[in-house]
Amino acid sequence: MIKQLINASLLVLIAITLTAFVVQKAQKNHPKKTDRKKTAPPPAQVSYKKDIQPIVKKYCLPCHTEDEMNPSELYLDTYDNMMAGGKHGKPIVPGKADSSLLVMKLSMAKPPLGDPMPLKRKTPFPQDTVQIIKTWINQGAKNN
């Protein structure tokens, strides 16, 4: 009788353990609504002076100033020079980041013309930085 009681208790314990395992597995496969990834909020307004100018200063101005000779004749030291473009035309198409040569030169291994920028980079240009530039261009590439 005690042997049967022990066997029954073990069976109940095994059943509880298996049930807990199955429930835990099901919860992992079907997270609660609060556990699901939220969609990213729409991008905030990007400012030329606050967001873009520091990026240009860090990555572009070592070469793209009127003081430096560069074959493209693209000078990025001011907003007006950037928007005017250089030998290959305007690098920015306001509202169309993916059509802008600047974005292509920063994000593509083989841009449509010339070398990827910045020159002599050992690592790819940071994608989060490219995204900031793309957002600014898509927002109209304003001098704000």
N, CA, C and O atoms as CSV, one atom per row, in Angstrom:
chain,resi,resn,atom,element,x,y,z
A,1,MET,N,N,0.819,-1.179,0.000
A,1,MET,CA,C,0.000,0.000,0.000
A,1,MET,C,C,0.877,1.263,0.000
A,1,MET,O,O,0.597,2.191,-0.759
A,2,ILE,N,N,1.902,1.321,0.809
A,2,ILE,CA,C,2.804,2.472,0.856
A,2,ILE,C,C,3.550,2.593,-0.474
A,2,ILE,O,O,3.783,3.697,-0.967
A,3,LYS,N,N,3.922,1.443,-1.050
A,3,LYS,CA,C,4.620,1.441,-2.321
A,3,LYS,C,C,3.730,2.057,-3.405
A,3,LYS,O,O,4.206,2.828,-4.239
A,4,GLN,N,N,2.440,1.715,-3.390
A,4,GLN,CA,C,1.508,2.262,-4.383
A,4,GLN,C,C,1.326,3.771,-4.167
A,4,GLN,O,O,1.209,4.526,-5.132
A,5,LEU,N,N,1.302,4.200,-2.925
A,5,LEU,CA,C,1.159,5.616,-2.601
A,5,LEU,C,C,2.385,6.413,-3.065
A,5,LEU,O,O,2.248,7.524,-3.578
A,6,ILE,N,N,3.563,5.852,-2.887
A,6,ILE,CA,C,4.806,6.495,-3.342
A,6,ILE,C,C,4.812,6.593,-4.862
A,6,ILE,O,O,5.152,7.637,-5.419
A,7,ASN,N,N,4.431,5.494,-5.541
A,7,ASN,CA,C,4.383,5.501,-7.008
A,7,ASN,C,C,3.379,6.540,-7.519
A,7,ASN,O,O,3.659,7.248,-8.487
A,8,ALA,N,N,2.234,6.631,-6.884
A,8,ALA,CA,C,1.219,7.603,-7.294
A,8,ALA,C,C,1.739,9.022,-7.074
A,8,ALA,O,O,1.526,9.899,-7.912
A,9,SER,N,N,2.420,9.250,-5.948
A,9,SER,CA,C,2.979,10.576,-5.650
A,9,SER,C,C,4.041,10.956,-6.678
A,9,SER,O,O,4.102,12.105,-7.115
A,10,LEU,N,N,4.875,9.995,-7.062
A,10,LEU,CA,C,5.905,10.253,-8.069
A,10,LEU,C,C,5.275,10.595,-9.421
A,10,LEU,O,O,5.745,11.492,-10.122
A,11,LEU,N,N,4.216,9.879,-9.781
A,11,LEU,CA,C,3.520,10.154,-11.037
A,11,LEU,C,C,2.919,11.560,-11.037
A,11,LEU,O,O,2.987,12.272,-12.039
A,12,VAL,N,N,2.333,11.952,-9.907
A,12,VAL,CA,C,1.755,13.292,-9.799
A,12,VAL,C,C,2.866,14.354,-9.900
A,12,VAL,O,O,2.693,15.371,-10.572
A,13,LEU,N,N,3.980,14.120,-9.244
A,13,LEU,CA,C,5.111,15.041,-9.279
A,13,LEU,C,C,5.660,15.177,-10.701
A,13,LEU,O,O,5.969,16.285,-11.139
A,14,ILE,N,N,5.782,14.075,-11.414
A,14,ILE,CA,C,6.250,14.087,-12.810
A,14,ILE,C,C,5.259,14.845,-13.682
A,14,ILE,O,O,5.666,15.633,-14.535
A,15,ALA,N,N,3.977,14.620,-13.482
A,15,ALA,CA,C,2.950,15.303,-14.268
A,15,ALA,C,C,2.999,16.814,-14.026
A,15,ALA,O,O,2.887,17.599,-14.967
A,16,ILE,N,N,3.163,17.213,-12.782
A,16,ILE,CA,C,3.237,18.646,-12.457
A,16,ILE,C,C,4.474,19.270,-13.108
A,16,ILE,O,O,4.397,20.361,-13.673
A,17,THR,N,N,5.596,18.585,-13.029
A,17,THR,CA,C,6.840,19.084,-13.618
A,17,THR,C,C,6.710,19.233,-15.126
A,17,THR,O,O,7.114,20.253,-15.685
A,18,LEU,N,N,6.155,18.235,-15.786
A,18,LEU,CA,C,5.957,18.293,-17.237
A,18,LEU,C,C,4.997,19.408,-17.620
A,18,LEU,O,O,5.225,20.115,-18.602
A,19,THR,N,N,3.930,19.570,-16.856
A,19,THR,CA,C,2.959,20.633,-17.134
A,19,THR,C,C,3.621,21.998,-17.000
A,19,THR,O,O,3.415,22.871,-17.843
A,20,ALA,N,N,4.407,22.189,-15.956
A,20,ALA,CA,C,5.104,23.459,-15.750
A,20,ALA,C,C,6.065,23.729,-16.903
A,20,ALA,O,O,6.162,24.864,-17.371
A,21,PHE,N,N,6.771,22.709,-17.362
A,21,PHE,CA,C,7.697,22.841,-18.482
A,21,PHE,C,C,6.955,23.247,-19.754
A,21,PHE,O,O,7.394,24.149,-20.467
A,22,VAL,N,N,5.844,22.591,-20.037
A,22,VAL,CA,C,5.069,22.883,-21.247
A,22,VAL,C,C,4.512,24.310,-21.201
A,22,VAL,O,O,4.538,25.019,-22.207
A,23,VAL,N,N,4.013,24.728,-20.044
A,23,VAL,CA,C,3.461,26.076,-19.899
A,23,VAL,C,C,4.570,27.116,-20.086
A,23,VAL,O,O,4.370,28.126,-20.761
A,24,GLN,N,N,5.725,26.870,-19.494
A,24,GLN,CA,C,6.848,27.792,-19.611
A,24,GLN,C,C,7.294,27.897,-21.070
A,24,GLN,O,O,7.566,28.997,-21.552
A,25,LYS,N,N,7.370,26.800,-21.759
A,25,LYS,CA,C,7.761,26.775,-23.177
A,25,LYS,C,C,6.747,27.541,-24.027
A,25,LYS,O,O,7.131,28.295,-24.921
A,26,ALA,N,N,5.474,27.352,-23.757
A,26,ALA,CA,C,4.424,28.035,-24.509
A,26,ALA,C,C,4.497,29.545,-24.290
A,26,ALA,O,O,4.266,30.309,-25.227
A,27,GLN,N,N,4.811,29.986,-23.082
A,27,GLN,CA,C,4.912,31.412,-22.797
A,27,GLN,C,C,6.091,32.039,-23.535
A,27,GLN,O,O,6.005,33.186,-23.972
A,28,LYS,N,N,7.173,31.311,-23.678
A,28,LYS,CA,C,8.321,31.827,-24.417
A,28,LYS,C,C,7.985,31.975,-25.892
A,28,LYS,O,O,8.413,32.940,-26.526
A,29,ASN,N,N,7.239,31.053,-26.442
A,29,ASN,CA,C,6.885,31.091,-27.858
A,29,ASN,C,C,5.793,32.108,-28.156
A,29,ASN,O,O,5.684,32.576,-29.290
A,30,HIS,N,N,4.985,32.459,-27.166
A,30,HIS,CA,C,3.896,33.409,-27.342
A,30,HIS,C,C,3.986,34.465,-26.250
A,30,HIS,O,O,3.267,34.403,-25.253
A,31,PRO,N,N,4.894,35.457,-26.450
A,31,PRO,CA,C,5.055,36.464,-25.391
A,31,PRO,C,C,3.806,37.314,-25.229
A,31,PRO,O,O,2.996,37.453,-26.145
A,32,LYS,N,N,3.680,37.874,-24.043
A,32,LYS,CA,C,2.567,38.779,-23.779
A,32,LYS,C,C,2.726,40.012,-24.651
A,32,LYS,O,O,3.818,40.290,-25.148
A,33,LYS,N,N,1.645,40.748,-24.838
A,33,LYS,CA,C,1.694,41.955,-25.656
A,33,LYS,C,C,2.760,42.925,-25.151
A,33,LYS,O,O,3.405,43.604,-25.951
A,34,THR,N,N,2.948,42.996,-23.856
A,34,THR,CA,C,3.928,43.916,-23.299
A,34,THR,C,C,5.354,43.461,-23.580
A,34,THR,O,O,6.277,44.275,-23.526
A,35,ASP,N,N,5.559,42.161,-23.883
A,35,ASP,CA,C,6.888,41.640,-24.147
A,35,ASP,C,C,7.293,41.807,-25.607
A,35,ASP,O,O,8.479,41.713,-25.924
A,36,ARG,N,N,6.357,42.046,-26.485
A,36,ARG,CA,C,6.669,42.145,-27.905
A,36,ARG,C,C,7.431,43.425,-28.190
A,36,ARG,O,O,7.281,44.432,-27.498
A,37,LYS,N,N,8.252,43.359,-29.227
A,37,LYS,CA,C,9.011,44.544,-29.612
A,37,LYS,C,C,8.055,45.630,-30.084
A,37,LYS,O,O,7.123,45.377,-30.848
A,38,LYS,N,N,8.307,46.825,-29.617
A,38,LYS,CA,C,7.496,47.956,-30.033
A,38,LYS,C,C,8.096,48.528,-31.311
A,38,LYS,O,O,9.310,48.482,-31.510
A,39,THR,N,N,7.247,49.060,-32.165
A,39,THR,CA,C,7.760,49.690,-33.368
A,39,THR,C,C,8.426,51.002,-32.981
A,39,THR,O,O,8.002,51.687,-32.050
A,40,ALA,N,N,9.475,51.334,-33.716
A,40,ALA,CA,C,10.218,52.545,-33.410
A,40,ALA,C,C,9.345,53.770,-33.655
A,40,ALA,O,O,8.582,53.816,-34.619
A,41,PRO,N,N,9.463,54.755,-32.779
A,41,PRO,CA,C,8.681,55.971,-32.993
A,41,PRO,C,C,9.204,56.701,-34.231
A,41,PRO,O,O,10.352,56.503,-34.628
A,42,PRO,N,N,8.379,57.531,-34.833
A,42,PRO,CA,C,8.864,58.276,-35.989
A,42,PRO,C,C,10.070,59.120,-35.594
A,42,PRO,O,O,10.136,59.611,-34.467
A,43,PRO,N,N,11.025,59.297,-36.505
A,43,PRO,CA,C,12.239,60.020,-36.133
A,43,PRO,C,C,11.939,61.477,-35.765
A,43,PRO,O,O,11.073,62.123,-36.355
A,44,ALA,N,N,12.667,61.959,-34.791
A,44,ALA,CA,C,12.519,63.346,-34.370
A,44,ALA,C,C,13.129,64.251,-35.437
A,44,ALA,O,O,13.863,63.790,-36.311
A,45,GLN,N,N,12.825,65.515,-35.356
A,45,GLN,CA,C,13.388,66.474,-36.307
A,45,GLN,C,C,14.904,66.509,-36.144
A,45,GLN,O,O,15.408,66.689,-35.035
A,46,VAL,N,N,15.626,66.339,-37.240
A,46,VAL,CA,C,17.079,66.382,-37.220
A,46,VAL,C,C,17.507,67.787,-37.622
A,46,VAL,O,O,16.990,68.358,-38.582
A,47,SER,N,N,18.446,68.328,-36.882
A,47,SER,CA,C,18.921,69.686,-37.109
A,47,SER,C,C,20.273,69.667,-37.812
A,47,SER,O,O,21.156,68.888,-37.454
A,48,TYR,N,N,20.429,70.532,-38.817
A,48,TYR,CA,C,21.727,70.636,-39.498
A,48,TYR,C,C,22.796,71.070,-38.498
A,48,TYR,O,O,23.850,70.443,-38.397
A,49,LYS,N,N,22.518,72.143,-37.763
A,49,LYS,CA,C,23.527,72.699,-36.855
A,49,LYS,C,C,23.856,71.760,-35.701
A,49,LYS,O,O,25.020,71.605,-35.333
A,50,LYS,N,N,22.834,71.138,-35.136
A,50,LYS,CA,C,23.032,70.305,-33.943
A,50,LYS,C,C,23.491,68.889,-34.287
A,50,LYS,O,O,24.331,68.327,-33.584
A,51,ASP,N,N,22.950,68.305,-35.363
A,51,ASP,CA,C,23.202,66.897,-35.651
A,51,ASP,C,C,24.142,66.657,-36.841
A,51,ASP,O,O,25.034,65.813,-36.761
A,52,ILE,N,N,23.950,67.381,-37.926
A,52,ILE,CA,C,24.696,67.099,-39.159
A,52,ILE,C,C,26.068,67.750,-39.166
A,52,ILE,O,O,27.058,67.107,-39.514
A,53,GLN,N,N,26.137,69.017,-38.786
A,53,GLN,CA,C,27.411,69.729,-38.799
A,53,GLN,C,C,28.508,69.013,-37.998
A,53,GLN,O,O,29.638,68.932,-38.480
A,54,PRO,N,N,28.224,68.489,-36.793
A,54,PRO,CA,C,29.272,67.756,-36.062
A,54,PRO,C,C,29.741,66.492,-36.798
A,54,PRO,O,O,30.920,66.144,-36.734
A,55,ILE,N,N,28.841,65.814,-37.484
A,55,ILE,CA,C,29.219,64.615,-38.251
A,55,ILE,C,C,30.140,65.025,-39.401
A,55,ILE,O,O,31.180,64.405,-39.626
A,56,VAL,N,N,29.749,66.068,-40.120
A,56,VAL,CA,C,30.550,66.560,-41.249
A,56,VAL,C,C,31.922,66.997,-40.752
A,56,VAL,O,O,32.941,66.694,-41.372
A,57,LYS,N,N,31.939,67.701,-39.645
A,57,LYS,CA,C,33.212,68.179,-39.088
A,57,LYS,C,C,34.139,67.002,-38.754
A,57,LYS,O,O,35.335,67.046,-39.042
A,58,LYS,N,N,33.584,65.970,-38.155
A,58,LYS,CA,C,34.394,64.827,-37.738
A,58,LYS,C,C,34.878,63.980,-38.912
A,58,LYS,O,O,36.047,63.599,-38.964
A,59,TYR,N,N,33.983,63.685,-39.851
A,59,TYR,CA,C,34.308,62.719,-40.892
A,59,TYR,C,C,34.683,63.329,-42.240
A,59,TYR,O,O,35.394,62.689,-43.016
A,60,CYS,N,N,34.229,64.543,-42.540
A,60,CYS,CA,C,34.362,65.076,-43.903
A,60,CYS,C,C,35.342,66.240,-44.025
A,60,CYS,O,O,36.042,66.358,-45.030
A,61,LEU,N,N,35.394,67.091,-43.017
A,61,LEU,CA,C,36.191,68.302,-43.141
A,61,LEU,C,C,37.697,68.097,-43.179
A,61,LEU,O,O,38.407,69.013,-43.592
A,62,PRO,N,N,38.219,66.964,-42.777
A,62,PRO,CA,C,39.657,66.811,-42.999
A,62,PRO,C,C,40.049,66.963,-44.482
A,62,PRO,O,O,41.200,67.278,-44.784
A,63,CYS,N,N,39.108,66.742,-45.394
A,63,CYS,CA,C,39.415,66.857,-46.828
A,63,CYS,C,C,38.536,67.862,-47.570
A,63,CYS,O,O,39.012,68.529,-48.489
A,64,HIS,N,N,37.277,67.983,-47.195
A,64,HIS,CA,C,36.315,68.754,-47.982
A,64,HIS,C,C,36.139,70.191,-47.489
A,64,HIS,O,O,35.035,70.613,-47.143
A,65,THR,N,N,37.263,70.944,-47.465
A,65,THR,CA,C,37.214,72.370,-47.181
A,65,THR,C,C,37.897,73.097,-48.334
A,65,THR,O,O,38.637,72.491,-49.110
A,66,GLU,N,N,37.644,74.388,-48.440
A,66,GLU,CA,C,38.271,75.160,-49.517
A,66,GLU,C,C,39.778,75.238,-49.323
A,66,GLU,O,O,40.515,75.488,-50.276
A,67,ASP,N,N,40.241,75.026,-48.088
A,67,ASP,CA,C,41.680,75.056,-47.820
A,67,ASP,C,C,42.380,73.788,-48.301
A,67,ASP,O,O,43.589,73.802,-48.533
A,68,GLU,N,N,41.648,72.713,-48.451
A,68,GLU,CA,C,42.216,71.436,-48.877
A,68,GLU,C,C,41.891,71.191,-50.340
A,68,GLU,O,O,40.772,71.453,-50.783
A,69,MET,N,N,42.849,70.696,-51.082
A,69,MET,CA,C,42.617,70.360,-52.489
A,69,MET,C,C,41.935,68.996,-52.531
A,69,MET,O,O,42.488,68.010,-52.044
A,70,ASN,N,N,40.742,68.936,-53.109
A,70,ASN,CA,C,40.106,67.643,-53.310
A,70,ASN,C,C,39.577,67.593,-54.737
A,70,ASN,O,O,39.020,68.575,-55.229
A,71,PRO,N,N,39.748,66.465,-55.397
A,71,PRO,CA,C,39.418,66.363,-56.819
A,71,PRO,C,C,37.945,66.598,-57.140
A,71,PRO,O,O,37.619,66.992,-58.260
A,72,SER,N,N,37.063,66.370,-56.197
A,72,SER,CA,C,35.631,66.526,-56.467
A,72,SER,C,C,35.177,67.983,-56.423
A,72,SER,O,O,34.090,68.322,-56.891
A,73,GLU,N,N,36.025,68.838,-55.853
A,73,GLU,CA,C,35.681,70.243,-55.651
A,73,GLU,C,C,34.395,70.406,-54.845
A,73,GLU,O,O,33.657,71.379,-55.003
A,74,LEU,N,N,34.149,69.430,-53.981
A,74,LEU,CA,C,32.994,69.477,-53.089
A,74,LEU,C,C,33.476,69.988,-51.737
A,74,LEU,O,O,34.305,69.359,-51.080
A,75,TYR,N,N,32.947,71.128,-51.335
A,75,TYR,CA,C,33.334,71.731,-50.065
A,75,TYR,C,C,32.156,71.632,-49.110
A,75,TYR,O,O,31.039,72.035,-49.433
A,76,LEU,N,N,32.422,71.094,-47.939
A,76,LEU,CA,C,31.353,70.825,-46.977
A,76,LEU,C,C,31.486,71.672,-45.720
A,76,LEU,O,O,30.880,71.366,-44.693
A,77,ASP,N,N,32.280,72.734,-45.800
A,77,ASP,CA,C,32.516,73.544,-44.610
A,77,ASP,C,C,31.357,74.463,-44.253
A,77,ASP,O,O,31.313,74.986,-43.139
A,78,THR,N,N,30.417,74.671,-45.173
A,78,THR,CA,C,29.210,75.437,-44.856
A,78,THR,C,C,28.000,74.731,-45.467
A,78,THR,O,O,28.133,73.919,-46.382
A,79,TYR,N,N,26.845,75.052,-44.952
A,79,TYR,CA,C,25.605,74.492,-45.500
A,79,TYR,C,C,25.463,74.873,-46.970
A,79,TYR,O,O,25.134,74.027,-47.800
A,80,ASP,N,N,25.710,76.143,-47.296
A,80,ASP,CA,C,25.550,76.599,-48.681
A,80,ASP,C,C,26.494,75.867,-49.632
A,80,ASP,O,O,26.095,75.493,-50.735
A,81,ASN,N,N,27.748,75.660,-49.211
A,81,ASN,CA,C,28.691,74.916,-50.056
A,81,ASN,C,C,28.231,73.470,-50.252
A,81,ASN,O,O,28.335,72.919,-51.348
A,82,MET,N,N,27.727,72.868,-49.183
A,82,MET,CA,C,27.252,71.491,-49.277
A,82,MET,C,C,26.109,71.389,-50.278
A,82,MET,O,O,26.088,70.490,-51.120
A,83,MET,N,N,25.175,72.300,-50.184
A,83,MET,CA,C,24.011,72.242,-51.060
A,83,MET,C,C,24.353,72.619,-52.502
A,83,MET,O,O,23.680,72.175,-53.432
A,84,ALA,N,N,25.395,73.437,-52.695
A,84,ALA,CA,C,25.815,73.829,-54.043
A,84,ALA,C,C,26.428,72.647,-54.791
A,84,ALA,O,O,26.270,72.522,-56.005
A,85,GLY,N,N,27.121,71.791,-54.063
A,85,GLY,CA,C,27.729,70.629,-54.697
A,85,GLY,C,C,29.110,70.912,-55.235
A,85,GLY,O,O,29.726,71.938,-54.946
A,86,GLY,N,N,29.578,69.959,-56.032
A,86,GLY,CA,C,30.926,70.062,-56.573
A,86,GLY,C,C,30.948,69.643,-58.026
A,86,GLY,O,O,29.966,69.807,-58.751
A,87,LYS,N,N,32.065,69.107,-58.438
A,87,LYS,CA,C,32.286,68.708,-59.824
A,87,LYS,C,C,31.262,67.672,-60.319
A,87,LYS,O,O,30.940,67.636,-61.506
A,88,HIS,N,N,30.764,66.848,-59.425
A,88,HIS,CA,C,29.838,65.769,-59.794
A,88,HIS,C,C,28.381,66.108,-59.494
A,88,HIS,O,O,27.525,65.224,-59.477
A,89,GLY,N,N,28.104,67.373,-59.260
A,89,GLY,CA,C,26.735,67.792,-58.998
A,89,GLY,C,C,26.456,67.932,-57.515
A,89,GLY,O,O,27.361,67.941,-56.681
A,90,LYS,N,N,25.182,68.039,-57.218
A,90,LYS,CA,C,24.752,68.230,-55.834
A,90,LYS,C,C,24.737,66.873,-55.117
A,90,LYS,O,O,24.182,65.907,-55.640
A,91,PRO,N,N,25.338,66.795,-53.936
A,91,PRO,CA,C,25.401,65.525,-53.214
A,91,PRO,C,C,24.111,65.170,-52.476
A,91,PRO,O,O,23.954,64.048,-51.996
A,92,ILE,N,N,23.190,66.133,-52.389
A,92,ILE,CA,C,21.978,65.927,-51.601
A,92,ILE,C,C,20.754,66.228,-52.451
A,92,ILE,O,O,20.676,67.264,-53.112
A,93,VAL,N,N,19.798,65.305,-52.422
A,93,VAL,CA,C,18.497,65.520,-53.043
A,93,VAL,C,C,17.506,65.626,-51.891
A,93,VAL,O,O,17.078,64.603,-51.357
A,94,PRO,N,N,17.126,66.860,-51.490
A,94,PRO,CA,C,16.225,67.008,-50.341
A,94,PRO,C,C,14.966,66.156,-50.489
A,94,PRO,O,O,14.297,66.173,-51.523
A,95,GLY,N,N,14.665,65.412,-49.427
A,95,GLY,CA,C,13.487,64.543,-49.421
A,95,GLY,C,C,13.752,63.157,-49.984
A,95,GLY,O,O,12.883,62.288,-49.907
A,96,LYS,N,N,14.931,62.931,-50.548
A,96,LYS,CA,C,15.247,61.641,-51.184
A,96,LYS,C,C,16.645,61.172,-50.793
A,96,LYS,O,O,17.587,61.269,-51.578
A,97,ALA,N,N,16.763,60.671,-49.590
A,97,ALA,CA,C,18.070,60.249,-49.086
A,97,ALA,C,C,18.693,59.147,-49.936
A,97,ALA,O,O,19.890,59.189,-50.220
A,98,ASP,N,N,17.897,58.165,-50.345
A,98,ASP,CA,C,18.456,57.039,-51.099
A,98,ASP,C,C,18.928,57.445,-52.491
A,98,ASP,O,O,19.694,56.713,-53.116
A,99,SER,N,N,18.485,58.599,-52.985
A,99,SER,CA,C,18.935,59.108,-54.285
A,99,SER,C,C,20.088,60.096,-54.133
A,99,SER,O,O,20.620,60.583,-55.130
A,100,SER,N,N,20.471,60.390,-52.916
A,100,SER,CA,C,21.523,61.370,-52.653
A,100,SER,C,C,22.897,60.721,-52.710
A,100,SER,O,O,23.154,59.713,-52.053
A,101,LEU,N,N,23.773,61.318,-53.508
A,101,LEU,CA,C,25.131,60.788,-53.667
A,101,LEU,C,C,25.865,60.741,-52.332
A,101,LEU,O,O,26.657,59.827,-52.099
A,102,LEU,N,N,25.620,61.701,-51.457
A,102,LEU,CA,C,26.268,61.708,-50.141
A,102,LEU,C,C,25.983,60.411,-49.388
A,102,LEU,O,O,26.899,59.807,-48.831
A,103,VAL,N,N,24.735,59.984,-49.366
A,103,VAL,CA,C,24.362,58.749,-48.664
A,103,VAL,C,C,25.011,57.538,-49.343
A,103,VAL,O,O,25.508,56.634,-48.671
A,104,MET,N,N,25.001,57.530,-50.661
A,104,MET,CA,C,25.619,56.415,-51.390
A,104,MET,C,C,27.112,56.318,-51.091
A,104,MET,O,O,27.640,55.226,-50.880
A,105,LYS,N,N,27.791,57.470,-51.075
A,105,LYS,CA,C,29.233,57.481,-50.825
A,105,LYS,C,C,29.567,57.041,-49.399
A,105,LYS,O,O,30.638,56.485,-49.155
A,106,LEU,N,N,28.646,57.289,-48.450
A,106,LEU,CA,C,28.892,56.921,-47.059
A,106,LEU,C,C,28.496,55.485,-46.743
A,106,LEU,O,O,29.030,54.887,-45.809
A,107,SER,N,N,27.559,54.926,-47.514
A,107,SER,CA,C,27.014,53.630,-47.110
A,107,SER,C,C,27.311,52.484,-48.077
A,107,SER,O,O,27.124,51.322,-47.717
A,108,MET,N,N,27.760,52.775,-49.271
A,108,MET,CA,C,27.984,51.710,-50.245
A,108,MET,C,C,29.481,51.382,-50.357
A,108,MET,O,O,30.330,52.273,-50.309
A,109,ALA,N,N,29.784,50.088,-50.507
A,109,ALA,CA,C,31.171,49.679,-50.709
A,109,ALA,C,C,31.675,50.155,-52.070
A,109,ALA,O,O,32.848,50.494,-52.222
A,110,LYS,N,N,30.774,50.176,-53.058
A,110,LYS,CA,C,31.119,50.657,-54.398
A,110,LYS,C,C,30.054,51.649,-54.862
A,110,LYS,O,O,29.094,51.272,-55.534
A,111,PRO,N,N,30.234,52.927,-54.495
A,111,PRO,CA,C,29.248,53.931,-54.910
A,111,PRO,C,C,29.269,54.123,-56.423
A,111,PRO,O,O,30.215,53.694,-57.083
A,112,PRO,N,N,28.228,54.768,-56.989
A,112,PRO,CA,C,28.132,54.911,-58.439
A,112,PRO,C,C,29.310,55.644,-59.074
A,112,PRO,O,O,29.618,55.409,-60.242
A,113,LEU,N,N,29.973,56.524,-58.331
A,113,LEU,CA,C,31.178,57.138,-58.865
A,113,LEU,C,C,32.149,57.410,-57.738
A,113,LEU,O,O,31.756,57.734,-56.618
A,114,GLY,N,N,33.415,57.273,-58.052
A,114,GLY,CA,C,34.456,57.534,-57.062
A,114,GLY,C,C,34.544,56.472,-55.973
A,114,GLY,O,O,34.001,55.374,-56.090
A,115,ASP,N,N,35.239,56.840,-54.928
A,115,ASP,CA,C,35.482,55.943,-53.802
A,115,ASP,C,C,34.453,56.166,-52.700
A,115,ASP,O,O,33.837,57.228,-52.611
A,116,PRO,N,N,34.279,55.134,-51.854
A,116,PRO,CA,C,33.425,55.356,-50.678
A,116,PRO,C,C,34.093,56.380,-49.757
A,116,PRO,O,O,35.317,56.508,-49.725
A,117,MET,N,N,33.275,57.087,-49.027
A,117,MET,CA,C,33.783,58.111,-48.121
A,117,MET,C,C,33.492,57.719,-46.681
A,117,MET,O,O,32.562,56.954,-46.426
A,118,PRO,N,N,34.260,58.225,-45.751
A,118,PRO,CA,C,35.490,58.961,-45.932
A,118,PRO,C,C,36.603,58.058,-46.441
A,118,PRO,O,O,36.601,56.852,-46.192
A,119,LEU,N,N,37.553,58.650,-47.157
A,119,LEU,CA,C,38.675,57.886,-47.698
A,119,LEU,C,C,39.493,57.268,-46.571
A,119,LEU,O,O,39.500,57.760,-45.443
A,120,LYS,N,N,40.160,56.214,-46.889
A,120,LYS,CA,C,41.091,55.526,-45.971
A,120,LYS,C,C,40.432,55.047,-44.689
A,120,LYS,O,O,41.085,54.961,-43.650
A,121,ARG,N,N,39.143,54.735,-44.754
A,121,ARG,CA,C,38.494,54.235,-43.542
A,121,ARG,C,C,38.796,52.745,-43.405
A,121,ARG,O,O,38.767,51.998,-44.383
A,122,LYS,N,N,39.077,52.341,-42.211
A,122,LYS,CA,C,39.377,50.945,-41.947
A,122,LYS,C,C,38.127,50.165,-41.559
A,122,LYS,O,O,38.076,48.943,-41.698
A,123,THR,N,N,37.126,50.881,-41.073
A,123,THR,CA,C,35.861,50.248,-40.713
A,123,THR,C,C,34.744,50.978,-41.454
A,123,THR,O,O,34.901,52.141,-41.823
A,124,PRO,N,N,33.634,50.309,-41.668
A,124,PRO,CA,C,32.518,50.973,-42.354
A,124,PRO,C,C,32.038,52.197,-41.584
A,124,PRO,O,O,32.138,52.259,-40.358
A,125,PHE,N,N,31.521,53.157,-42.319
A,125,PHE,CA,C,30.948,54.353,-41.709
A,125,PHE,C,C,29.792,53.902,-40.820
A,125,PHE,O,O,28.984,53.084,-41.260
A,126,PRO,N,N,29.680,54.398,-39.596
A,126,PRO,CA,C,28.643,53.921,-38.670
A,126,PRO,C,C,27.233,54.052,-39.253
A,126,PRO,O,O,26.839,55.132,-39.692
A,127,GLN,N,N,26.483,52.961,-39.255
A,127,GLN,CA,C,25.142,52.953,-39.835
A,127,GLN,C,C,24.180,53.869,-39.087
A,127,GLN,O,O,23.277,54.439,-39.699
A,128,ASP,N,N,24.355,54.021,-37.783
A,128,ASP,CA,C,23.472,54.933,-37.056
A,128,ASP,C,C,23.728,56.377,-37.478
A,128,ASP,O,O,22.811,57.199,-37.479
A,129,THR,N,N,24.965,56.683,-37.835
A,129,THR,CA,C,25.307,58.016,-38.315
A,129,THR,C,C,24.737,58.236,-39.715
A,129,THR,O,O,24.225,59.314,-40.017
A,130,VAL,N,N,24.827,57.217,-40.568
A,130,VAL,CA,C,24.213,57.297,-41.899
A,130,VAL,C,C,22.714,57.520,-41.750
A,130,VAL,O,O,22.122,58.295,-42.501
A,131,GLN,N,N,22.099,56.843,-40.782
A,131,GLN,CA,C,20.653,56.978,-40.581
A,131,GLN,C,C,20.273,58.397,-40.171
A,131,GLN,O,O,19.226,58.899,-40.581
A,132,ILE,N,N,21.101,59.042,-39.375
A,132,ILE,CA,C,20.839,60.432,-38.983
A,132,ILE,C,C,20.869,61.327,-40.225
A,132,ILE,O,O,20.005,62.184,-40.404
A,133,ILE,N,N,21.861,61.118,-41.066
A,133,ILE,CA,C,21.983,61.907,-42.296
A,133,ILE,C,C,20.796,61.633,-43.213
A,133,ILE,O,O,20.232,62.563,-43.790
A,134,LYS,N,N,20.415,60.377,-43.352
A,134,LYS,CA,C,19.268,60.030,-44.199
A,134,LYS,C,C,17.981,60.674,-43.677
A,134,LYS,O,O,17.176,61.182,-44.458
A,135,THR,N,N,17.793,60.653,-42.376
A,135,THR,CA,C,16.597,61.253,-41.782
A,135,THR,C,C,16.572,62.749,-42.070
A,135,THR,O,O,15.534,63.300,-42.439
A,136,TRP,N,N,17.716,63.403,-41.901
A,136,TRP,CA,C,17.803,64.843,-42.173
A,136,TRP,C,C,17.466,65.138,-43.639
A,136,TRP,O,O,16.705,66.060,-43.932
A,137,ILE,N,N,18.031,64.356,-44.545
A,137,ILE,CA,C,17.749,64.565,-45.975
A,137,ILE,C,C,16.269,64.311,-46.261
A,137,ILE,O,O,15.629,65.105,-46.950
A,138,ASN,N,N,15.723,63.215,-45.737
A,138,ASN,CA,C,14.308,62.909,-45.957
A,138,ASN,C,C,13.382,63.960,-45.354
A,138,ASN,O,O,12.249,64.126,-45.805
A,139,GLN,N,N,13.863,64.668,-44.336
A,139,GLN,CA,C,13.064,65.746,-43.742
A,139,GLN,C,C,13.237,67.064,-44.494
A,139,GLN,O,O,12.731,68.100,-44.062
A,140,GLY,N,N,13.948,67.022,-45.614
A,140,GLY,CA,C,14.077,68.209,-46.458
A,140,GLY,C,C,15.455,68.841,-46.486
A,140,GLY,O,O,15.661,69.826,-47.194
A,141,ALA,N,N,16.411,68.298,-45.728
A,141,ALA,CA,C,17.793,68.813,-45.686
A,141,ALA,C,C,17.814,70.321,-45.430
A,141,ALA,O,O,18.445,71.082,-46.164
A,142,LYS,N,N,17.124,70.727,-44.392
A,142,LYS,CA,C,16.981,72.149,-44.078
A,142,LYS,C,C,18.189,72.676,-43.303
A,142,LYS,O,O,18.873,71.927,-42.605
A,143,ASN,N,N,18.434,73.968,-43.438
A,143,ASN,CA,C,19.488,74.633,-42.692
A,143,ASN,C,C,18.903,75.095,-41.364
A,143,ASN,O,O,18.670,76.286,-41.155
A,144,ASN,N,N,18.670,74.143,-40.473
A,144,ASN,CA,C,18.037,74.452,-39.187
A,144,ASN,C,C,18.962,74.167,-38.028
A,144,ASN,O,O,18.586,74.371,-36.874
